[in-house]
Amino acid sequence: MQALDCHLPAFRKTFVKNFCSVCCPADALLNKSYIRNKMDHNQMEIQPWPQEGLERVESCPICGEVDRELLYEGLTDRVFFCAPGRWSLYRCMACGSAFLDPRPTPATIAMAYNIYFTHDDGVEGAKGLFGSLKRRLRNGYINGLYNKNIQPASKIGHLITSLLPPKRRQIDESVRHLPTTRPPGTLVDIGCGNGQFLRMAMQLGWQTWGVDIDPKAVATARKTGAKVIHGGFPDTGLPSQHFDLVTLSHVIEHVHDPIAALQEVFRILKPGGQIWISTPNMESGSHARFGPTWLALDSPRHLVIFTRQSLKTALISAGFSDVDYKPCPMHATEIFKNSLRISRGEDPFGSEESKLPLFLYFEAKLADFQALLNPSLCENIIATAKKSNLSQVV
């Protein structure tokens, strides 16, 4: 899936790509021509997940704690409308992570991705004069940041974008906060989807690899010129101690064993290498506002949902150190809109569905402002961590 992976305008791809890239994203895209059949969805809600395709989760997948509280029950697939069953989400009383119990087994989880589309061509086409200007300013900012000459670009793009923190955060996330203080090396994007990020990383001088479980996504991503393999996660089959950087954009929430997945990343990184990871935040303002209809619950595809502290716990458990949180783009308005539609039984991504009322628009802007003051409330968690130079193969 794209290891299952997803971003929307930025979040739709982060979420839809990442939403599933695997797993599962930052670049999986929804088939915009797909029209969900509400009658089929109602029938799907009635159908249980096959009993033999369920497994119990009796302790927290992150810290192993057995003490927990029930957050929501009766959750259904209200994002892609393709997965049967009703689901219960629990919160760990120790680390704060949330997890499904029971959940689909690894052998049956593919049933939840029947209409997931991760093989769009990934080419960002600027539309009209305004779109062309935005692209030129964006490329100008990236050129200034990395001393490159990506075209088309405006020389004032770096200055203008630097004066617009929300836009700067969005672009920095889109290039996965690639280091600016050391030469490019070799990276792999696990859950690479259509390869949109790989294309950009190549333009910035990186040797790029990708992994995706979707064969059509793999075929599309290979058109970028990157080395892309068809594989899963955590069983990637990648060489040990080979990569300077591993990126996972909205992937970790889709895997059954997040610690094992992070240990696999640790194995394939060179000593001194770095992981970049992005995932929905259980403590976000949009979750606090919408609860069981929060977009990022995405049952039953999201098996574990993290807090900043629980993601740090997972990274350290896998052997990483120097965990650092990155500024998160201000996504609350978009996620509020999608979550509102879910609460009304609508397609969260439909062009003809409910618009965000003015009072919720200002509430979303307030949530973004509060996240600036308290980053633990950001819509997503974006973090990096390092593998020690003294680390050996695990």
C-alpha positions in Angstrom: 0.0 0.0 0.0 1.8 2.6 -0.9 2.4 0.5 2.2 -0.6 1.8 2.5 0.1 5.9 2.3 -1.4 9.6 1.9 -1.5 14.3 1.7 -5.1 16.0 0.4 -4.7 19.0 -1.6 -1.8 18.3 0.5 -3.6 16.3 3.0 -5.7 14.3 0.5 -2.5 13.0 -1.0 -0.8 12.7 2.4 -3.8 11.0 3.7 -4.9 9.2 0.6 -1.5 8.3 -0.4 -0.2 8.0 2.9 -3.4 7.0 4.0 -2.4 4.1 2.6 0.6 3.8 0.8 1.9 0.9 3.0 1.4 0.6 4.3 0.2 2.2 2.4 0.2 8.4 2.3 2.4 10.9 0.6 1.3 10.3 -2.7 -1.5 7.9 -3.1 -4.5 9.5 -4.9 -8.1 8.7 -4.9 -9.7 7.9 -8.2 -11.7 11.1 -8.7 -14.1 9.4 -11.1 -15.2 7.0 -8.4 -18.7 7.7 -7.1 -19.6 6.0 -3.8 -22.9 4.2 -3.7 -24.6 5.0 -0.4 -26.9 2.0 -0.6 -23.9 -0.3 -1.0 -22.3 1.4 2.0 -25.4 0.8 4.1 -25.2 -2.9 3.1 -21.5 -3.0 3.9 -22.1 -1.7 7.4 -24.5 -4.6 8.0 -22.0 -7.1 6.9 -19.5 -8.3 9.5 -15.9 -8.7 8.9 -15.2 -12.5 8.5 -14.7 -13.9 12.0 -11.8 -16.0 10.9 -10.2 -12.8 9.5 -10.1 -11.1 12.9 -7.4 -11.1 15.6 -7.4 -9.8 19.2 -5.1 -7.1 20.4 -4.9 -7.6 24.2 -2.1 -5.1 24.9 -0.9 -1.8 23.4 1.1 -2.4 20.2 3.5 0.4 21.1 4.3 0.0 24.8 2.7 -3.4 25.7 0.5 -1.9 28.4 -2.8 -3.9 29.1 -4.6 -1.1 30.9 -6.9 0.7 28.4 -10.1 2.6 27.9 -12.8 2.3 25.2 -12.9 5.4 23.1 -15.4 4.5 20.3 -17.3 1.5 19.3 -19.4 0.8 16.2 -17.0 2.6 13.9 -17.5 1.9 10.2 -15.7 2.7 7.0 -17.0 6.1 6.2 -14.0 7.3 4.2 -13.7 4.8 1.3 -17.0 2.9 1.9 -15.5 -0.5 1.0 -14.7 -2.3 4.2 -17.4 -4.4 6.0 -17.7 -4.6 9.8 -18.0 -2.4 12.9 -14.9 -1.6 14.9 -13.9 -0.6 18.5 -11.0 1.8 19.2 -9.2 1.7 22.5 -6.7 4.2 24.1 -3.7 2.9 26.0 -3.6 4.4 29.5 0.2 4.4 29.5 1.4 5.9 26.2 -1.9 7.4 24.9 -1.9 5.5 21.6 -5.2 4.3 20.1 -5.7 0.9 18.5 -8.4 -1.3 17.1 -9.4 -4.5 18.9 -10.2 -6.8 17.3 -8.6 -5.9 14.0 -8.3 -7.5 10.5 -5.5 -10.1 10.3 -2.6 -9.4 7.9 -4.1 -12.1 5.6 -7.4 -10.3 5.3 -6.6 -6.5 5.6 -6.5 -6.2 1.8 -10.3 -6.3 1.9 -10.2 -2.8 3.3 -8.3 -1.4 0.3 -10.6 -2.6 -2.5 -11.0 0.9 -4.0 -7.7 2.4 -3.0 -6.0 4.1 -5.9 -2.3 4.7 -5.6 -1.1 4.6 -9.2 -2.0 8.1 -10.5 0.7 9.5 -12.7 1.8 11.8 -9.9 2.5 14.8 -12.2 1.5 18.0 -10.6 0.1 20.1 -13.4 -0.2 23.8 -12.8 -3.6 25.1 -13.9 -3.9 28.6 -15.3 -1.8 31.6 -14.7 -2.3 31.4 -10.9 -1.3 27.8 -10.8 1.8 28.5 -13.0 2.8 31.4 -10.6 2.5 29.2 -7.6 4.7 26.5 -9.1 7.3 29.1 -10.1 7.4 30.5 -6.6 7.5 27.1 -5.0 10.4 26.0 -7.2 12.2 29.3 -6.5 11.9 28.6 -2.8 13.2 25.1 -3.2 16.1 26.3 -5.4 17.1 28.8 -2.8 16.9 26.3 0.0 18.9 23.5 -1.8 21.0 25.6 -4.2 19.4 23.9 -7.2 17.9 25.1 -10.5 14.6 23.4 -10.8 12.5 25.0 -13.6 10.2 26.8 -14.1 11.1 29.0 -11.1 11.0 32.6 -9.9 14.1 34.1 -8.3 11.8 35.9 -5.8 10.1 32.6 -4.7 12.5 32.0 -1.9 12.0 35.5 -0.4 8.3 35.5 -0.8 7.8 32.0 0.6 10.1 32.7 3.5 7.8 35.5 4.5 4.7 33.2 4.5 5.2 30.6 7.3 2.1 28.5 6.4 3.2 28.1 2.8 6.8 27.4 3.9 5.7 24.7 6.2 3.7 23.1 3.5 6.6 23.0 1.0 9.1 21.8 3.6 6.8 18.9 4.4 6.4 18.1 0.7 10.2 17.6 0.4 10.2 15.7 3.7 12.6 18.2 5.3 15.5 16.9 3.3 18.7 18.0 4.9 20.2 21.2 3.6 23.5 21.0 5.5 25.0 17.8 4.0 25.4 16.4 0.5 22.5 14.2 -0.8 22.9 10.5 -0.4 20.7 7.4 -0.9 17.1 7.4 0.3 14.1 5.0 0.1 10.5 6.0 0.4 8.5 3.1 1.9 5.0 3.4 0.6 6.1 5.5 -2.3 2.8 5.3 -4.3 3.1 7.1 -7.6 6.6 8.3 -6.9 5.9 12.0 -6.7 8.3 12.5 -3.8 10.9 10.3 -5.5 10.8 12.6 -8.5 11.4 15.7 -6.4 14.2 14.0 -4.4 16.0 13.0 -7.6 15.8 16.7 -8.8 17.5 17.6 -5.5 20.4 15.1 -6.2 19.4 12.1 -4.2 19.8 8.5 -5.3 16.2 7.2 -4.8 14.6 3.9 -4.1 10.9 3.2 -3.5 8.8 0.3 -2.1 5.1 -0.2 -2.6 2.7 -3.1 -2.3 0.5 -1.9 -5.2 2.0 -3.2 -8.5 0.3 -0.4 -10.5 1.8 2.2 -8.2 5.2 0.5 -8.6 4.9 0.7 -12.4 4.0 4.4 -12.3 6.7 5.2 -9.8 9.3 3.5 -12.0 8.7 6.1 -14.7 10.5 8.6 -12.5 13.7 6.7 -13.0 13.9 5.7 -9.4 14.6 2.1 -8.4 11.2 0.9 -7.2 10.5 -2.6 -5.9 7.2 -4.3 -5.3 7.2 -5.3 -1.7 5.5 -5.0 1.7 6.4 -3.6 5.1 8.0 -4.5 7.4 9.3 -7.4 5.2 10.9 -5.1 2.6 13.8 -7.3 1.5 16.0 -4.2 1.2 19.7 -4.4 1.9 21.0 -3.8 5.4 22.8 -0.6 6.3 22.3 0.8 2.8 20.4 4.0 3.1 21.2 7.5 4.4 17.5 8.3 4.8 14.2 6.4 5.0 10.9 8.2 4.7 7.4 7.0 5.7 4.6 9.3 5.0 1.3 8.2 6.6 2.4 4.6 6.6 3.1 3.5 10.2 -0.6 3.8 11.2 -1.4 1.0 8.7 1.0 -1.7 9.9 0.1 -4.4 12.4 3.4 -4.2 14.3 4.8 -0.7 14.3 7.8 -1.6 16.4 8.8 -4.3 14.0 8.3 -1.9 11.1 10.6 0.7 12.7 13.2 -2.0 13.5 13.2 -2.8 9.8 13.9 0.8 9.0 16.7 0.8 11.6 18.2 -2.3 9.9 18.4 -0.8 6.4 19.8 2.5 7.5 23.5 3.2 7.6 25.0 4.1 10.9 24.3 7.8 11.3 21.3 7.5 9.0 17.9 9.1 9.6 14.2 8.3 9.5 11.6 10.8 8.5 8.0 9.9 9.5 4.6 11.5 9.3 1.4 10.2 10.8 -2.0 11.5 12.1 -2.0 13.0 15.6 -4.4 11.5 18.2 -4.2 14.8 20.1 -5.1 17.1 17.2 -7.7 19.8 17.3 -9.8 18.1 14.6 -10.0 14.9 16.6 -11.0 16.9 19.7 -13.7 18.5 17.7 -15.1 15.6 15.7 -14.4 12.5 17.8 -15.8 9.4 16.2 -16.2 11.1 12.8 -12.6 12.4 12.7 -11.2 11.8 9.2 -8.0 10.1 10.4 -9.7 7.4 12.3 -10.2 5.7 9.0 -11.3 2.3 10.4 -10.3 -0.4 9.8 -7.3 0.8 7.8 -5.7 2.8 10.6 -4.7 0.1 13.1 -2.7 2.4 15.5 -2.9 6.1 16.0 -0.1 7.9 17.8 0.5 10.9 20.0 3.8 12.7 19.8 5.0 11.0 23.0 3.9 7.5 21.9 5.7 7.9 18.5 8.8 8.9 20.3 8.4 5.8 22.6 8.1 3.6 19.5 11.2 5.1 17.8 13.3 4.7 20.9 12.1 1.1 21.4 13.3 0.4 17.8 16.8 1.7 18.6 16.6 5.3 17.4 17.8 8.4 19.2 17.8 12.2 18.8 14.0 12.3 18.1 13.2 15.7 16.6 9.7 17.1 15.8 9.3 19.1 12.6 6.8 22.0 12.1 3.4 20.7 10.8 1.5 22.3 7.9 -1.7 24.0 8.9 -4.2 21.5 7.7 -7.1 21.9 10.2 -9.5 23.7 7.8 -9.3 20.9 5.3 -9.6 18.1 7.9 -12.5 19.9 9.6 -14.3 20.0 6.3 -13.7 16.3 5.6 -14.7 15.3 9.1 -17.9 17.4 9.0 -18.9 15.6 5.8 -18.3 12.2 7.5 -20.5 13.3 10.4 -23.2 14.0 7.9 -22.8 10.7 6.1 -21.3 12.3 3.0 -18.3 11.6 0.8 -15.5 13.3 2.7 -13.7 14.1 -0.6 -16.7 14.9 -2.8 -16.8 18.1 -4.8 -20.6 18.5 -4.3 -20.7 17.8 -0.6 -21.1 20.2 2.4 -18.9 23.3 2.7 -17.4 24.3 6.0 -19.7 26.7 7.9 -18.2 30.0 8.9 -18.1 29.2 12.6 -16.3 25.9 11.9 -13.9 27.7 9.5 -12.8 30.0 12.3 -12.7 27.1 14.8 -10.3 25.4 12.4 -8.1 28.5 12.1 -8.1 28.7 15.9 -7.0 25.0 16.1 -4.1 25.8 13.8 -3.2 28.8 15.9 -3.3 26.7 19.1 -1.1 24.1 17.4 1.5 26.9 16.8 1.6 27.6 20.5 1.4 24.0 21.5 2.8 21.7 18.7 1.5 18.6 20.5 -1.9 19.6 19.1 -0.8 19.6 15.4 -3.0 17.7 12.9 -0.1 15.4 12.0 3.1 14.4 13.8 6.2 14.8 11.7 9.4 13.6 13.3 13.0 12.6 12.5 15.3 10.3 14.4 18.8 9.0 14.0 20.6 5.7 14.0 23.7 6.0 16.0 27.0 5.9 14.2 28.0 3.1 16.6 24.9 1.0 15.7 25.4 -2.5 14.4 23.0 -4.5 12.2 20.1 -5.8 14.3 
